[in-house]
Amino acid sequence: MDVIKVSANSRTSAVAGAIAGVIREHKHAEVQAIGAGAVNQSIKAMVLAKNYLHSEGVDIVCSPEFVEIEIEGKVRTAIKLTVDPR
C-alpha cells in the first residue's frame, strides 16, 4: 500500500476519495504532508473522508506523528496521519 502524499495544491475532495478508497480496500491508510498548506489540505480531506465513510457505517480515526523523510538528499520533517477504522 502506498502513502497518500498531499501538497498545498492538492484537491481536498480527491484526497478524501483516495483516503476513503484505501480504507475500504485495505482497512488502513497513511497520509503524508510537508508544510502548513499541505497539512491543512490533509486535515480538510480527512474530515471529508470521515463523512464519506460515515454514510457507509464506517467510522475512522487518525493518529498524527512527525516523520523524517529524505527528498533529493535533504532530510525533511513531515506529518504522517495514520488512518484506521474505529
Secondary structure, 3 states (H helix, E strand, C coil): CCCEEECCCCCHHHHHHHHHHHHHHHCCEEEEECCHHHHHHHHHHHHHHHHHHHCCCCCEEEEEEEEEEEECCEEEEEEEEEEEEC
